[in-house]
């Protein structure tokens, strides 16, 4: 108890906005998420045992060839991997490998885990979305994987490992997120898009690599919208996991939480988005390498990245904006400048467009009207 009080005092001194509090769940369940709630009661930073179980399973698969650390990994990862090594032939590991071959990669596994209930049962409390079923090749594959994960957690006595690491993970969560102002990010997103969800979660994943984040929006059976971002460790430390500074965490939050506003808005006009395929074709190859392999995903990313740039300028200044704009151009998002211009028009005409959903038809029409002009931008860049 004394140690936790000291850690909380350190957190406050390091600049956490307001006075956070560990969730009372920690005393109610051995499997409880390690969680800090900000004063608004809507923003949570956490480490979740279910994500750690998934990371342990993936550490025994070819996932590590594509998304492993640059060296042997941080100390916690090495211990997690060693714990699951005796279970390399377990059905959960075998199924994970099979699912990856079906395209169940990148954000799909953590999205799947976050849609489930807590350990030890990990019940499919929110069902399996069409997105997850498509990525996994059907509902049955997802349910088989879920059951195998539950069995592995019990057979391996994963609870013993989690409990042994809990104090360390609590300290890691506090030190890694000190000064993080999630509500600042949330307030900007809600104001810009004219919409809001119910809960926003930043989940640290010390055994996922390398850097960056995975986003997931979960609609619960009782109608709540839970928005998650899973932050991956940098992958270069062999001691303490590294997640970057406050700016890194907040900019990732701006992007990953932003998906919960952009994707549904564009999804309402899916036919019009698909009609813009010609604008996607010239950058298909580099986009596929980043897992943005279809026209809908490309435009979700393109529009979101332009919006994030505006948020970056508002929250962090012109220099950060210019740097971010250059990065997007280099990555192949050649519509960024044009999209920023359209979003500036949206922001200047909120009396006409009270929220982003109502602006989307205009935005898509602008892409269509300027299609030939925009395609010439790609030719100039070659």
Buried (B, 14 or more C-beta within 10 A) or exposed (E): EEEBEEBBEBBBEEEBBEEBEBBEEBEEEEBBBBBBBBEEEBBBBBBBBBBBBBBBBBBBBEBBEEBBBEEEBBBBBBBBBEBBEEBEEBBBBBBBBBBBEBBBBBBBBBBBBBBBEBBBEBEBBBBBBEBBBEBBBEBEBBEBBBBBBBEBBEEBEBBEBBEEBBEBBBBBBBBBBBBBBBBBBBBBBBBBBBBBBEBBBBBBBBBBBBBBBBBBBBBBEEEEBBBBBBBBBBBBBEEBBBBBEBBBBBBBBBBBBBBBBBBBBBEEBEEBBEBBEBBBEBBBEEBEEBEBBBBBBBBBBBBBBBBBBBBBBEBBEEEBBEEBBEEBBEBBBBBBBBBBEBBEBBBEEBEEBEBBBBBBEBBBEBBBEBBEEBBEBBEEEE
